[in-house]
Amino acid sequence: MIVRNNRTYELLSTPFARQLWTIELALKIPYICNMKPLSHPKMEDVTVEGILYAFSNPVRIRIYAELASAECAQICSAYRDIAGAKLPKSTLSQHFAVLRETGLIRSERKGTELHNETRCEELYERFGPMIESIIDAYIKQNARDKKSAKKKKSK
């Protein structure tokens, strides 16, 4: 007897159970075997141009800043509301792919989720305080923009 997804099947004792088992395996095996491996550049391949490109989008720099301040790896869907509106999962995936391919974050596949964390120590060794300075400037700019928006609303 097999229990799958809260259903009990007699192990290959009925044609229906054999058919379900065969279909389930046929659907799972290609998915597991054909997962695209994640690409993480070596630290010597990470460039200033790539970092500046990744940070040119306000959503990506905000994702990176929040990942850097997180205590542990985070999943992509934790950032769906990051831009003040719900971002589609496909858009988030693209942002995380850019951050990963430029070498700013490291992603690890756990089941169907990607757990992401920054490569702060490695980046600091290669680029010094450059990334911290960019993030600090972004945070200050964001705070100024929020203050000016509040002043405009109050008038």
C-alpha positions in Angstrom: 0.0 0.0 0.0 1.3 3.5 -0.9 0.1 6.8 0.5 0.6 9.7 -1.9 -0.9 13.2 -1.6 -3.4 12.0 1.1 -4.5 9.1 -1.1 -3.9 5.5 -0.5 -3.1 3.2 -3.4 -2.7 -0.6 -3.3 0.8 -1.2 -4.6 0.4 -2.2 -8.2 -2.4 -4.5 -7.3 -4.9 -2.8 -9.5 -4.5 -1.6 -13.1 -5.6 1.9 -12.0 -2.9 2.1 -9.3 -0.2 0.9 -11.8 -1.4 3.5 -14.3 -1.3 6.3 -11.7 2.1 5.3 -10.5 3.4 5.2 -14.1 1.9 8.6 -14.9 3.3 10.2 -11.7 6.8 8.9 -12.4 6.6 10.0 -16.1 5.8 13.5 -15.0 8.4 13.8 -12.2 11.5 12.2 -13.8 11.9 14.7 -16.7 11.3 17.6 -14.4 14.0 16.5 -11.9 16.5 15.4 -14.6 16.1 18.5 -16.8 16.4 21.3 -14.2 18.7 24.0 -15.5 21.8 24.3 -13.4 22.2 27.7 -11.7 25.0 29.9 -13.1 27.3 31.6 -10.5 30.3 33.5 -11.9 33.7 33.2 -10.3 34.6 36.2 -8.2 37.4 37.2 -10.6 34.7 37.3 -13.4 32.5 39.8 -11.5 32.9 43.3 -13.0 32.1 46.8 -11.9 30.1 47.3 -15.1 28.0 44.2 -14.2 27.4 45.4 -10.7 26.4 48.9 -11.9 24.1 47.3 -14.5 22.4 45.2 -11.8 22.0 48.2 -9.5 20.6 50.4 -12.4 17.1 49.0 -11.6 15.6 50.3 -8.3 13.8 47.0 -7.7 17.1 45.0 -7.9 19.1 47.3 -5.7 16.3 47.2 -3.1 16.2 43.4 -3.3 20.0 43.3 -2.8 19.8 45.8 0.1 17.2 43.7 1.9 19.0 40.4 1.2 22.2 42.0 2.6 20.4 42.9 5.8 18.6 39.5 6.2 20.1 37.1 8.7 19.6 34.0 6.5 18.9 33.0 2.9 15.6 34.2 1.5 13.3 32.8 -1.1 12.3 34.9 -4.1 8.6 35.1 -3.2 9.5 37.0 0.0 10.0 40.0 -2.3 6.8 40.1 -4.2 5.6 43.4 -2.6 9.0 45.1 -2.7 8.1 47.8 -5.2 5.0 49.0 -3.5 2.9 46.8 -5.8 2.8 43.0 -6.3 5.4 42.0 -8.8 4.7 39.0 -11.0 6.8 35.9 -10.2 8.3 36.0 -13.7 9.5 39.6 -13.2 11.0 38.6 -9.8 12.7 35.6 -11.4 14.3 37.9 -14.0 15.6 40.3 -11.3 17.1 37.5 -9.3 18.7 36.0 -12.4 20.4 39.3 -13.2 21.6 39.6 -9.6 22.9 36.0 -9.7 24.5 36.2 -13.1 26.4 39.4 -12.2 27.8 37.7 -9.1 26.0 39.7 -6.4 24.0 36.8 -5.0 24.3 33.0 -4.6 21.2 30.9 -5.1 20.7 27.3 -4.0 17.8 25.2 -5.2 15.9 23.5 -2.4 12.9 21.6 -3.8 11.0 24.0 -6.0 12.3 27.1 -4.2 15.5 29.1 -4.7 17.2 30.3 -1.5 19.2 33.4 -2.1 21.9 35.1 -0.1 24.4 37.9 -0.9 28.1 37.3 -1.5 29.0 40.3 0.7 32.4 39.0 2.0 33.7 37.9 -1.4 32.5 41.2 -2.9 34.1 43.2 -0.2 37.4 41.4 -0.7 37.3 42.2 -4.4 35.8 45.7 -4.5 36.2 47.1 -1.0 33.5 49.4 0.3 32.2 50.2 -3.2 29.0 48.2 -2.9 28.2 49.4 0.6 28.6 53.0 -0.6 26.2 52.4 -3.5 23.6 50.9 -1.1 24.0 53.7 1.4 23.6 56.3 -1.4 20.5 54.5 -2.6 19.0 54.4 0.9 19.7 58.2 1.4 18.2 59.0 -1.9 15.1 56.9 -1.2 14.7 58.7 2.2 15.0 62.1 0.5 12.4 61.1 -2.2 10.0 60.0 0.5 10.3 63.2 2.5 9.8 65.4 -0.6 6.7 63.3 -1.6 5.3 63.8 1.9 5.8 67.6 1.6 4.1 67.7 -1.7 1.1 65.8 -0.3 0.8 68.1 2.7 0.6 71.2 0.5 
